[in-house]
Amino acid sequence: VQFANLDTVLGAGLQLRLFGKPDVQGKRRMGVALATGDSIDEAVERAIACATGVKVSG
């Protein structure tokens, strides 16, 4: 499994924690995106943008 676009999606107040699983079975998570913001809504938006911006292949 390869992850791309990481340099684009990461920034201040963002963390991406990838679980290092060799493959995916079903719809299991490959990682989580964590974000801070001035409000909960802003943090959620930033985390979703980070997670959806990661490209997974392999």
C-alpha distance matrix in Angstrom:
0.0 3.8 6.9 10.1 13.8 14.0 17.3 18.7 18.2 19.2 22.9 25.8 25.7 22.0 19.4 15.7 14.7 11.0 11.1 8.5 8.1 6.4 6.7 9.0 12.7 14.9 14.7 13.7 12.9 9.7 12.3 15.7 17.6 21.1 23.9 27.6 30.3 34.0 33.7 31.5 31.0 30.0 27.4 26.0 25.9 24.1 21.5 20.8 20.8 18.2 15.9 16.4 16.0 12.4 10.4 7.0 5.7 4.5
3.8 0.0 3.8 6.6 10.4 10.8 13.9 15.4 15.3 16.4 20.1 23.2 23.6 20.0 17.7 14.3 14.0 10.8 12.1 9.9 10.7 9.7 10.4 12.2 15.9 17.6 16.8 15.9 14.4 10.9 12.6 15.5 16.6 20.0 22.4 25.9 28.5 32.2 32.3 30.4 29.8 28.4 26.0 24.9 24.4 22.3 20.0 19.6 18.9 16.2 14.5 14.9 13.8 10.1 8.1 5.8 5.2 5.9
6.9 3.8 0.0 3.8 7.1 7.2 10.6 11.9 11.5 12.7 16.5 19.7 20.1 16.5 14.5 11.2 11.7 9.2 11.6 10.4 11.9 12.1 12.5 13.4 17.1 18.2 16.6 15.7 13.4 10.1 10.8 13.1 13.5 16.8 18.9 22.5 24.9 28.6 28.8 27.0 26.4 24.8 22.5 21.5 20.9 18.7 16.6 16.3 15.4 12.6 11.2 11.9 10.3 6.7 5.6 4.8 6.6 8.8
10.1 6.6 3.8 0.0 3.8 5.5 8.2 9.1 9.7 11.4 15.0 18.6 19.6 16.2 15.1 12.3 13.8 12.1 14.9 14.1 15.7 15.8 16.0 16.7 20.3 21.1 19.3 18.8 16.3 13.3 13.6 15.0 14.5 17.6 19.0 22.4 24.3 27.9 28.4 27.1 26.1 24.1 22.3 21.6 20.3 18.0 16.6 16.2 14.5 11.9 11.5 11.5 8.9 6.1 4.9 6.5 8.2 11.0
13.8 10.4 7.1 3.8 0.0 3.8 5.6 5.4 6.6 8.9 12.2 15.9 17.3 14.2 13.9 11.8 14.3 13.5 16.9 16.7 18.5 19.1 19.2 19.5 23.0 23.3 21.0 20.6 17.8 15.2 14.7 15.2 13.8 16.5 17.1 20.2 21.8 25.2 25.9 25.0 23.9 21.5 20.0 19.6 18.0 15.4 14.8 14.5 12.1 9.8 10.5 10.3 6.9 5.5 6.1 9.1 11.4 14.6
14.0 10.8 7.2 5.5 3.8 0.0 3.8 5.4 5.4 6.1 9.6 13.1 14.3 11.2 10.5 8.7 11.2 11.0 14.6 14.8 17.3 18.4 19.0 19.4 22.9 23.5 21.0 20.0 16.8 14.0 12.7 13.0 11.4 13.7 14.6 17.6 19.6 23.2 24.1 23.1 22.6 20.1 18.2 18.2 17.1 14.1 13.1 13.8 11.8 8.6 9.7 10.9 8.0 6.1 8.1 10.3 13.0 15.9
17.3 13.9 10.6 8.2 5.6 3.8 0.0 3.8 5.8 5.7 8.1 11.7 13.9 11.5 11.6 10.9 13.8 14.2 17.9 18.0 20.7 21.8 22.7 23.2 26.7 27.3 24.7 23.7 20.4 17.7 16.1 15.9 13.8 15.4 15.4 17.8 19.5 22.8 24.3 24.0 23.4 20.5 18.9 19.6 18.2 14.8 14.7 15.8 13.3 10.4 12.5 13.5 10.2 9.4 11.3 13.8 16.2 19.1
18.7 15.4 11.9 9.1 5.4 5.4 3.8 0.0 3.8 5.8 8.0 11.7 13.8 11.5 12.5 12.0 15.3 15.8 19.6 20.1 22.4 23.5 23.8 23.8 27.1 27.2 24.4 23.8 20.7 18.4 16.9 16.2 13.7 15.3 14.8 17.1 18.2 21.3 22.6 22.4 21.3 18.4 17.3 17.8 15.8 12.7 13.3 13.8 10.7 8.7 11.3 11.5 8.0 8.6 10.7 14.0 16.6 19.9
18.2 15.3 11.5 9.7 6.6 5.4 5.8 3.8 0.0 3.8 6.7 10.2 11.3 8.5 9.6 9.1 12.6 13.6 17.3 18.5 20.6 22.3 22.4 22.0 25.0 24.9 21.8 21.1 17.8 16.0 14.0 12.9 10.0 11.7 11.3 14.0 15.3 18.7 19.6 19.0 18.0 15.3 13.9 14.2 12.5 9.4 9.5 10.3 7.5 5.0 7.9 8.8 6.0 6.9 10.1 13.1 16.4 19.7
19.2 16.4 12.7 11.4 8.9 6.1 5.7 5.8 3.8 0.0 3.8 7.2 8.5 5.9 6.9 7.5 11.1 12.8 16.6 17.9 20.6 22.6 23.2 23.1 26.2 26.4 23.4 22.1 18.5 16.5 13.9 12.5 9.5 10.2 9.8 12.1 14.0 17.5 18.8 18.4 18.2 15.3 13.4 14.4 13.5 9.9 9.8 11.8 9.8 6.7 9.6 11.6 9.4 9.5 12.8 15.2 18.5 21.4
22.9 20.1 16.5 15.0 12.2 9.6 8.1 8.0 6.7 3.8 0.0 3.8 6.3 5.5 8.0 10.0 13.6 15.9 19.5 21.1 24.0 26.1 26.9 26.6 29.7 29.7 26.6 25.2 21.5 19.8 16.9 15.0 11.6 11.1 9.5 10.7 12.1 15.2 17.2 17.5 17.6 14.3 12.7 14.7 13.7 9.9 10.9 13.4 11.4 9.1 12.5 14.5 12.4 13.1 16.4 19.0 22.2 25.2
25.8 23.2 19.7 18.6 15.9 13.1 11.7 11.7 10.2 7.2 3.8 0.0 3.8 5.5 8.5 11.5 14.7 17.6 21.1 23.0 25.9 28.4 29.3 29.0 31.9 31.9 28.6 27.0 23.3 21.8 18.5 16.1 12.7 11.0 8.7 8.7 10.1 12.9 15.4 16.2 16.9 13.5 11.8 14.6 14.3 10.6 11.8 14.9 13.6 11.6 14.8 17.2 15.6 16.4 19.9 22.2 25.5 28.4
25.7 23.6 20.1 19.6 17.3 14.3 13.9 13.8 11.3 8.5 6.3 3.8 0.0 3.8 6.9 10.4 13.2 16.6 19.7 22.1 24.9 27.7 28.4 27.8 30.4 30.3 26.9 25.1 21.4 20.4 16.9 14.0 10.6 8.1 5.5 5.2 7.5 10.7 12.7 13.0 14.3 11.4 9.0 11.9 12.4 9.1 9.7 13.3 12.8 11.0 13.8 16.5 15.8 16.5 20.2 22.2 25.8 28.5
22.0 20.0 16.5 16.2 14.2 11.2 11.5 11.5 8.5 5.9 5.5 5.5 3.8 0.0 3.8 6.8 10.0 13.1 16.4 18.7 21.4 24.1 24.7 24.1 26.8 26.7 23.4 21.7 17.9 16.7 13.3 10.7 7.2 5.7 4.5 6.7 9.4 13.1 14.3 13.7 14.5 11.9 9.1 10.9 11.3 7.8 7.3 10.7 10.4 7.8 10.3 13.3 12.6 12.9 16.6 18.5 22.1 24.8
19.4 17.7 14.5 15.1 13.9 10.5 11.6 12.5 9.6 6.9 8.0 8.5 6.9 3.8 0.0 3.8 6.4 9.7 12.8 15.3 18.0 20.9 21.8 21.4 24.1 24.5 21.4 19.3 15.5 14.0 10.5 8.3 5.8 5.0 6.4 9.2 12.5 16.2 16.9 15.7 16.8 14.8 11.5 12.6 13.6 10.4 8.5 11.7 12.0 8.7 9.9 13.4 13.0 12.2 15.7 16.9 20.3 22.6
15.7 14.3 11.2 12.3 11.8 8.7 10.9 12.0 9.1 7.5 10.0 11.5 10.4 6.8 3.8 0.0 3.8 6.3 9.7 12.0 14.6 17.4 18.1 17.8 20.6 21.1 18.2 16.1 12.4 10.4 7.2 5.9 4.5 6.3 8.8 12.2 15.3 19.1 19.4 17.7 18.3 16.6 13.4 13.5 14.3 11.5 8.8 11.0 11.4 7.9 7.8 11.4 11.1 9.5 12.7 13.3 16.7 18.9
14.7 14.0 11.7 13.8 14.3 11.2 13.8 15.3 12.6 11.1 13.6 14.7 13.2 10.0 6.4 3.8 0.0 3.8 6.4 9.2 11.8 14.9 16.0 15.9 18.6 19.6 17.0 14.3 10.7 8.7 5.3 5.3 6.4 8.0 11.3 14.6 18.0 21.7 21.7 19.6 20.5 19.4 15.9 15.7 17.1 14.7 11.5 13.5 14.6 11.2 10.1 13.7 13.9 11.6 14.2 13.8 16.8 18.4
11.0 10.8 9.2 12.1 13.5 11.0 14.2 15.8 13.6 12.8 15.9 17.6 16.6 13.1 9.7 6.3 3.8 0.0 3.8 5.8 8.3 11.3 12.4 12.7 15.7 17.0 14.9 12.2 9.0 6.0 4.1 6.6 8.6 11.2 14.5 18.0 21.2 24.9 24.8 22.5 23.1 22.1 18.8 18.0 19.1 16.9 13.7 14.8 15.7 12.4 10.5 13.5 13.8 10.7 12.4 11.1 13.7 14.9
11.1 12.1 11.6 14.9 16.9 14.6 17.9 19.6 17.3 16.6 19.5 21.1 19.7 16.4 12.8 9.7 6.4 3.8 0.0 3.8 5.6 9.2 10.6 11.0 13.6 15.5 13.9 10.7 8.1 5.6 5.1 8.3 11.3 13.6 17.2 20.6 24.0 27.6 27.1 24.6 25.3 24.7 21.4 20.3 21.8 20.0 16.5 17.4 18.8 15.7 13.4 16.2 16.9 13.8 14.9 12.9 14.8 15.1
8.5 9.9 10.4 14.1 16.7 14.8 18.0 20.1 18.5 17.9 21.1 23.0 22.1 18.7 15.3 12.0 9.2 5.8 3.8 0.0 3.8 6.3 8.8 10.4 13.5 16.0 15.1 12.2 10.4 7.2 8.1 11.6 14.2 16.8 20.2 23.6 27.0 30.7 30.4 28.0 28.6 27.7 24.5 23.5 24.6 22.6 19.3 19.9 20.9 17.7 15.5 17.8 18.0 14.4 14.7 12.2 13.3 12.9
8.1 10.7 11.9 15.7 18.5 17.3 20.7 22.4 20.6 20.6 24.0 25.9 24.9 21.4 18.0 14.6 11.8 8.3 5.6 3.8 0.0 3.8 5.5 7.2 10.0 12.8 12.6 9.8 9.2 6.7 9.1 12.8 15.9 18.8 22.3 25.9 29.0 32.7 32.1 29.3 29.7 29.3 26.1 24.6 25.7 24.2 20.8 20.8 22.1 19.3 16.5 18.4 19.1 15.7 15.4 12.2 12.8 11.8
6.4 9.7 12.1 15.8 19.1 18.4 21.8 23.5 22.3 22.6 26.1 28.4 27.7 24.1 20.9 17.4 14.9 11.3 9.2 6.3 3.8 0.0 3.8 7.2 10.1 13.4 14.0 11.9 12.0 9.4 12.3 16.1 19.0 22.0 25.4 29.0 32.1 35.8 35.2 32.6 32.7 32.1 29.2 27.6 28.3 26.8 23.6 23.3 24.2 21.5 18.7 20.0 20.5 16.8 15.7 12.2 11.6 9.6
6.7 10.4 12.5 16.0 19.2 19.0 22.7 23.8 22.4 23.2 26.9 29.3 28.4 24.7 21.8 18.1 16.0 12.4 10.6 8.8 5.5 3.8 0.0 3.8 6.7 9.9 10.9 9.6 10.4 8.7 12.3 15.9 18.9 22.2 25.6 29.3 32.1 35.7 34.8 32.0 31.8 31.5 28.8 26.8 27.4 26.3 23.0 22.2 23.2 21.1 17.9 18.6 19.6 16.2 14.8 11.0 10.4 8.5
9.0 12.2 13.4 16.7 19.5 19.4 23.2 23.8 22.0 23.1 26.6 29.0 27.8 24.1 21.4 17.8 15.9 12.7 11.0 10.4 7.2 7.2 3.8 0.0 3.8 6.3 7.1 6.3 7.9 7.5 11.3 14.6 17.6 21.0 24.3 28.0 30.6 34.1 32.9 29.9 29.5 29.6 27.0 24.6 25.3 24.7 21.4 20.1 21.6 19.9 16.3 16.9 18.5 15.6 14.5 11.0 11.1 10.2
12.7 15.9 17.1 20.3 23.0 22.9 26.7 27.1 25.0 26.2 29.7 31.9 30.4 26.8 24.1 20.6 18.6 15.7 13.6 13.5 10.0 10.1 6.7 3.8 0.0 3.8 6.3 6.2 9.3 10.2 13.7 16.7 19.9 23.1 26.5 30.1 32.6 35.9 34.4 31.1 30.7 31.3 28.7 26.1 27.0 26.8 23.4 22.0 23.8 22.5 18.8 19.2 21.3 18.7 17.7 14.3 14.3 13.3
14.9 17.6 18.2 21.1 23.3 23.5 27.3 27.2 24.9 26.4 29.7 31.9 30.3 26.7 24.5 21.1 19.6 17.0 15.5 16.0 12.8 13.4 9.9 6.3 3.8 0.0 3.8 5.8 9.2 11.1 14.4 16.6 19.7 22.8 25.9 29.5 31.6 34.8 33.0 29.7 28.9 29.8 27.6 24.5 25.4 25.7 22.4 20.5 22.6 21.8 18.0 18.0 20.5 18.6 17.7 14.8 15.3 14.9
14.7 16.8 16.6 19.3 21.0 21.0 24.7 24.4 21.8 23.4 26.6 28.6 26.9 23.4 21.4 18.2 17.0 14.9 13.9 15.1 12.6 14.0 10.9 7.1 6.3 3.8 0.0 3.8 6.5 9.0 11.7 13.5 16.3 19.4 22.4 25.9 27.9 31.1 29.2 25.9 25.2 26.0 23.8 20.8 21.6 22.0 18.8 16.8 19.0 18.4 14.6 14.7 17.5 15.9 15.6 13.3 14.6 15.2
13.7 15.9 15.7 18.8 20.6 20.0 23.7 23.8 21.1 22.1 25.2 27.0 25.1 21.7 19.3 16.1 14.3 12.2 10.7 12.2 9.8 11.9 9.6 6.3 6.2 5.8 3.8 0.0 3.8 6.5 9.1 11.2 14.6 17.5 20.8 24.3 26.8 30.0 28.3 25.0 24.8 25.5 22.9 20.2 21.5 21.5 17.9 16.7 19.1 17.8 14.1 15.1 17.7 15.6 15.8 13.3 15.0 15.3
12.9 14.4 13.4 16.3 17.8 16.8 20.4 20.7 17.8 18.5 21.5 23.3 21.4 17.9 15.5 12.4 10.7 9.0 8.1 10.4 9.2 12.0 10.4 7.9 9.3 9.2 6.5 3.8 0.0 3.8 5.5 7.5 10.9 13.9 17.2 20.8 23.4 26.8 25.3 22.2 22.1 22.4 19.6 17.3 18.6 18.2 14.5 13.8 16.1 14.5 10.9 12.6 15.0 12.9 13.7 11.8 14.2 15.1
9.7 10.9 10.1 13.3 15.2 14.0 17.7 18.4 16.0 16.5 19.8 21.8 20.4 16.7 14.0 10.4 8.7 6.0 5.6 7.2 6.7 9.4 8.7 7.5 10.2 11.1 9.0 6.5 3.8 0.0 3.8 7.3 10.4 13.6 17.0 20.7 23.5 27.1 26.2 23.4 23.4 23.1 20.2 18.3 19.3 18.2 14.7 14.3 15.9 13.6 10.3 12.2 13.7 10.9 11.5 9.3 11.7 12.6
12.3 12.6 10.8 13.6 14.7 12.7 16.1 16.9 14.0 13.9 16.9 18.5 16.9 13.3 10.5 7.2 5.3 4.1 5.1 8.1 9.1 12.3 12.3 11.3 13.7 14.4 11.7 9.1 5.5 3.8 0.0 3.8 7.0 10.0 13.5 17.1 20.1 23.8 23.0 20.3 20.7 20.2 17.1 15.6 16.9 15.4 11.8 12.3 14.1 11.4 8.7 11.6 12.9 10.5 12.3 11.1 14.1 15.5
15.7 15.5 13.1 15.0 15.2 13.0 15.9 16.2 12.9 12.5 15.0 16.1 14.0 10.7 8.3 5.9 5.3 6.6 8.3 11.6 12.8 16.1 15.9 14.6 16.7 16.6 13.5 11.2 7.5 7.3 3.8 0.0 3.8 6.5 10.1 13.6 16.6 20.1 19.3 16.6 17.1 16.7 13.4 12.0 13.7 12.3 8.6 9.7 11.8 9.5 7.2 10.7 12.3 10.9 13.6 13.3 16.7 18.7
17.6 16.6 13.5 14.5 13.8 11.4 13.8 13.7 10.0 9.5 11.6 12.7 10.6 7.2 5.8 4.5 6.4 8.6 11.3 14.2 15.9 19.0 18.9 17.6 19.9 19.7 16.3 14.6 10.9 10.4 7.0 3.8 0.0 3.8 6.7 10.4 13.2 16.9 16.4 14.2 14.5 13.5 10.3 9.5 10.8 8.8 5.3 7.4 9.0 6.5 5.7 9.4 10.6 10.0 13.4 14.2 17.9 20.3
21.1 20.0 16.8 17.6 16.5 13.7 15.4 15.3 11.7 10.2 11.1 11.0 8.1 5.7 5.0 6.3 8.0 11.2 13.6 16.8 18.8 22.0 22.2 21.0 23.1 22.8 19.4 17.5 13.9 13.6 10.0 6.5 3.8 0.0 3.8 7.2 10.4 14.0 13.7 11.7 12.9 11.8 8.1 8.4 10.5 8.4 5.6 8.9 10.6 8.5 8.9 12.5 13.4 13.3 16.9 17.9 21.6 24.0
23.9 22.4 18.9 19.0 17.1 14.6 15.4 14.8 11.3 9.8 9.5 8.7 5.5 4.5 6.4 8.8 11.3 14.5 17.2 20.2 22.3 25.4 25.6 24.3 26.5 25.9 22.4 20.8 17.2 17.0 13.5 10.1 6.7 3.8 0.0 3.8 6.8 10.5 10.7 9.5 10.6 8.7 5.2 7.1 8.6 6.1 5.2 8.9 9.9 8.6 10.3 13.3 13.9 14.6 18.4 20.0 23.8 26.5
27.6 25.9 22.5 22.4 20.2 17.6 17.8 17.1 14.0 12.1 10.7 8.7 5.2 6.7 9.2 12.2 14.6 18.0 20.6 23.6 25.9 29.0 29.3 28.0 30.1 29.5 25.9 24.3 20.8 20.7 17.1 13.6 10.4 7.2 3.8 0.0 3.8 7.2 8.1 8.0 9.9 7.7 4.8 8.2 9.8 7.8 8.2 11.8 12.5 11.8 13.9 16.6 17.0 18.1 21.9 23.7 27.5 30.2
30.3 28.5 24.9 24.3 21.8 19.6 19.5 18.2 15.3 14.0 12.1 10.1 7.5 9.4 12.5 15.3 18.0 21.2 24.0 27.0 29.0 32.1 32.1 30.6 32.6 31.6 27.9 26.8 23.4 23.5 20.1 16.6 13.2 10.4 6.8 3.8 0.0 3.8 5.3 6.7 7.9 5.3 4.4 8.2 9.0 7.8 9.7 12.5 12.9 13.2 15.6 17.7 18.1 19.9 23.6 25.8 29.6 32.6
34.0 32.2 28.6 27.9 25.2 23.2 22.8 21.3 18.7 17.5 15.2 12.9 10.7 13.1 16.2 19.1 21.7 24.9 27.6 30.7 32.7 35.8 35.7 34.1 35.9 34.8 31.1 30.0 26.8 27.1 23.8 20.1 16.9 14.0 10.5 7.2 3.8 0.0 3.8 7.1 8.4 6.4 7.3 10.6 11.3 10.9 13.1 15.6 15.9 16.7 19.1 20.9 21.3 23.4 27.1 29.4 33.2 36.2
33.7 32.3 28.8 28.4 25.9 24.1 24.3 22.6 19.6 18.8 17.2 15.4 12.7 14.3 16.9 19.4 21.7 24.8 27.1 30.4 32.1 35.2 34.8 32.9 34.4 33.0 29.2 28.3 25.3 26.2 23.0 19.3 16.4 13.7 10.7 8.1 5.3 3.8 0.0 3.8 5.4 5.2 6.3 8.7 10.0 10.7 12.4 14.4 15.5 16.7 18.5 20.1 21.3 23.3 27.0 29.0 32.8 35.8
31.5 30.4 27.0 27.1 25.0 23.1 24.0 22.4 19.0 18.4 17.5 16.2 13.0 13.7 15.7 17.7 19.6 22.5 24.6 28.0 29.3 32.6 32.0 29.9 31.1 29.7 25.9 25.0 22.2 23.4 20.3 16.6 14.2 11.7 9.5 8.0 6.7 7.1 3.8 0.0 3.8 5.4 5.1 6.1 8.6 9.9 10.5 12.2 14.2 15.3 16.4 18.2 19.9 21.7 25.3 27.0 30.7 33.6
31.0 29.8 26.4 26.1 23.9 22.6 23.4 21.3 18.0 18.2 17.6 16.9 14.3 14.5 16.8 18.3 20.5 23.1 25.3 28.6 29.7 32.7 31.8 29.5 30.7 28.9 25.2 24.8 22.1 23.4 20.7 17.1 14.5 12.9 10.6 9.9 7.9 8.4 5.4 3.8 0.0 3.8 5.5 5.1 6.2 8.6 9.9 10.6 12.3 14.3 15.4 16.5 18.2 20.6 23.9 25.9 29.6 32.7
30.0 28.4 24.8 24.1 21.5 20.1 20.5 18.4 15.3 15.3 14.3 13.5 11.4 11.9 14.8 16.6 19.4 22.1 24.7 27.7 29.3 32.1 31.5 29.6 31.3 29.8 26.0 25.5 22.4 23.1 20.2 16.7 13.5 11.8 8.7 7.7 5.3 6.4 5.2 5.4 3.8 0.0 3.8 5.4 5.1 6.2 8.6 10.0 10.6 12.3 14.3 15.4 16.4 18.9 22.4 24.7 28.5 31.7
27.4 26.0 22.5 22.3 20.0 18.2 18.9 17.3 13.9 13.4 12.7 11.8 9.0 9.1 11.5 13.4 15.9 18.8 21.4 24.5 26.1 29.2 28.8 27.0 28.7 27.6 23.8 22.9 19.6 20.2 17.1 13.4 10.3 8.1 5.2 4.8 4.4 7.3 6.3 5.1 5.5 3.8 0.0 3.8 5.5 5.1 6.1 8.6 9.9 10.6 12.3 14.2 15.4 17.2 20.8 22.8 26.6 29.6
26.0 24.9 21.5 21.6 19.6 18.2 19.6 17.8 14.2 14.4 14.7 14.6 11.9 10.9 12.6 13.5 15.7 18.0 20.3 23.5 24.6 27.6 26.8 24.6 26.1 24.5 20.8 20.2 17.3 18.3 15.6 12.0 9.5 8.4 7.1 8.2 8.2 10.6 8.7 6.1 5.1 5.4 3.8 0.0 3.8 5.5 5.1 6.1 8.6 9.9 10.6 12.1 14.1 15.9 19.3 21.1 24.8 27.8
25.9 24.4 20.9 20.3 18.0 17.1 18.2 15.8 12.5 13.5 13.7 14.3 12.4 11.3 13.6 14.3 17.1 19.1 21.8 24.6 25.7 28.3 27.4 25.3 27.0 25.4 21.6 21.5 18.6 19.3 16.9 13.7 10.8 10.5 8.6 9.8 9.0 11.3 10.0 8.6 6.2 5.1 5.5 3.8 0.0 3.8 5.5 5.2 6.1 8.6 10.0 10.6 12.1 14.7 18.0 20.3 24.0 27.2
24.1 22.3 18.7 18.0 15.4 14.1 14.8 12.7 9.4 9.9 9.9 10.6 9.1 7.8 10.4 11.5 14.7 16.9 20.0 22.6 24.2 26.8 26.3 24.7 26.8 25.7 22.0 21.5 18.2 18.2 15.4 12.3 8.8 8.4 6.1 7.8 7.8 10.9 10.7 9.9 8.6 6.2 5.1 5.5 3.8 0.0 3.8 5.5 5.1 6.1 8.7 10.0 10.6 12.8 16.4 18.8 22.6 25.8
21.5 20.0 16.6 16.6 14.8 13.1 14.7 13.3 9.5 9.8 10.9 11.8 9.7 7.3 8.5 8.8 11.5 13.7 16.5 19.3 20.8 23.6 23.0 21.4 23.4 22.4 18.8 17.9 14.5 14.7 11.8 8.6 5.3 5.6 5.2 8.2 9.7 13.1 12.4 10.5 9.9 8.6 6.1 5.1 5.5 3.8 0.0 3.8 5.5 5.1 6.1 8.6 9.9 11.2 14.8 16.6 20.5 23.4
20.8 19.6 16.3 16.2 14.5 13.8 15.8 13.8 10.3 11.8 13.4 14.9 13.3 10.7 11.7 11.0 13.5 14.8 17.4 19.9 20.8 23.3 22.2 20.1 22.0 20.5 16.8 16.7 13.8 14.3 12.3 9.7 7.4 8.9 8.9 11.8 12.5 15.6 14.4 12.2 10.6 10.0 8.6 6.1 5.2 5.5 3.8 0.0 3.8 5.4 5.1 6.0 8.4 10.3 13.4 15.3 19.0 22.2
20.8 18.9 15.4 14.5 12.1 11.8 13.3 10.7 7.5 9.8 11.4 13.6 12.8 10.4 12.0 11.4 14.6 15.7 18.8 20.9 22.1 24.2 23.2 21.6 23.8 22.6 19.0 19.1 16.1 15.9 14.1 11.8 9.0 10.6 9.9 12.5 12.9 15.9 15.5 14.2 12.3 10.6 9.9 8.6 6.1 5.1 5.5 3.8 0.0 3.8 5.6 5.3 6.0 8.9 12.1 14.8 18.4 21.8
18.2 16.2 12.6 11.9 9.8 8.6 10.4 8.7 5.0 6.7 9.1 11.6 11.0 7.8 8.7 7.9 11.2 12.4 15.7 17.7 19.3 21.5 21.1 19.9 22.5 21.8 18.4 17.8 14.5 13.6 11.4 9.5 6.5 8.5 8.6 11.8 13.2 16.7 16.7 15.3 14.3 12.3 10.6 9.9 8.6 6.1 5.1 5.4 3.8 0.0 3.8 5.6 5.3 6.7 10.4 12.9 16.6 19.9
15.9 14.5 11.2 11.5 10.5 9.7 12.5 11.3 7.9 9.6 12.5 14.8 13.8 10.3 9.9 7.8 10.1 10.5 13.4 15.5 16.5 18.7 17.9 16.3 18.8 18.0 14.6 14.1 10.9 10.3 8.7 7.2 5.7 8.9 10.3 13.9 15.6 19.1 18.5 16.4 15.4 14.3 12.3 10.6 10.0 8.7 6.1 5.1 5.6 3.8 0.0 3.8 5.5 5.7 9.0 10.6 14.4 17.4
16.4 14.9 11.9 11.5 10.3 10.9 13.5 11.5 8.8 11.6 14.5 17.2 16.5 13.3 13.4 11.4 13.7 13.5 16.2 17.8 18.4 20.0 18.6 16.9 19.2 18.0 14.7 15.1 12.6 12.2 11.6 10.7 9.4 12.5 13.3 16.6 17.7 20.9 20.1 18.2 16.5 15.4 14.2 12.1 10.6 10.0 8.6 6.0 5.3 5.6 3.8 0.0 3.8 5.6 7.8 10.0 13.6 17.0
16.0 13.8 10.3 8.9 6.9 8.0 10.2 8.0 6.0 9.4 12.4 15.6 15.8 12.6 13.0 11.1 13.9 13.8 16.9 18.0 19.1 20.5 19.6 18.5 21.3 20.5 17.5 17.7 15.0 13.7 12.9 12.3 10.6 13.4 13.9 17.0 18.1 21.3 21.3 19.9 18.2 16.4 15.4 14.1 12.1 10.6 9.9 8.4 6.0 5.3 5.5 3.8 0.0 3.8 6.4 9.6 13.0 16.6
12.4 10.1 6.7 6.1 5.5 6.1 9.4 8.6 6.9 9.5 13.1 16.4 16.5 12.9 12.2 9.5 11.6 10.7 13.8 14.4 15.7 16.8 16.2 15.6 18.7 18.6 15.9 15.6 12.9 10.9 10.5 10.9 10.0 13.3 14.6 18.1 19.9 23.4 23.3 21.7 20.6 18.9 17.2 15.9 14.7 12.8 11.2 10.3 8.9 6.7 5.7 5.6 3.8 0.0 3.8 6.5 10.0 13.4
10.4 8.1 5.6 4.9 6.1 8.1 11.3 10.7 10.1 12.8 16.4 19.9 20.2 16.6 15.7 12.7 14.2 12.4 14.9 14.7 15.4 15.7 14.8 14.5 17.7 17.7 15.6 15.8 13.7 11.5 12.3 13.6 13.4 16.9 18.4 21.9 23.6 27.1 27.0 25.3 23.9 22.4 20.8 19.3 18.0 16.4 14.8 13.4 12.1 10.4 9.0 7.8 6.4 3.8 0.0 3.8 6.7 10.4
7.0 5.8 4.8 6.5 9.1 10.3 13.8 14.0 13.1 15.2 19.0 22.2 22.2 18.5 16.9 13.3 13.8 11.1 12.9 12.2 12.2 12.2 11.0 11.0 14.3 14.8 13.3 13.3 11.8 9.3 11.1 13.3 14.2 17.9 20.0 23.7 25.8 29.4 29.0 27.0 25.9 24.7 22.8 21.1 20.3 18.8 16.6 15.3 14.8 12.9 10.6 10.0 9.6 6.5 3.8 0.0 3.8 7.1
5.7 5.2 6.6 8.2 11.4 13.0 16.2 16.6 16.4 18.5 22.2 25.5 25.8 22.1 20.3 16.7 16.8 13.7 14.8 13.3 12.8 11.6 10.4 11.1 14.3 15.3 14.6 15.0 14.2 11.7 14.1 16.7 17.9 21.6 23.8 27.5 29.6 33.2 32.8 30.7 29.6 28.5 26.6 24.8 24.0 22.6 20.5 19.0 18.4 16.6 14.4 13.6 13.0 10.0 6.7 3.8 0.0 3.8
4.5 5.9 8.8 11.0 14.6 15.9 19.1 19.9 19.7 21.4 25.2 28.4 28.5 24.8 22.6 18.9 18.4 14.9 15.1 12.9 11.8 9.6 8.5 10.2 13.3 14.9 15.2 15.3 15.1 12.6 15.5 18.7 20.3 24.0 26.5 30.2 32.6 36.2 35.8 33.6 32.7 31.7 29.6 27.8 27.2 25.8 23.4 22.2 21.8 19.9 17.4 17.0 16.6 13.4 10.4 7.1 3.8 0.0
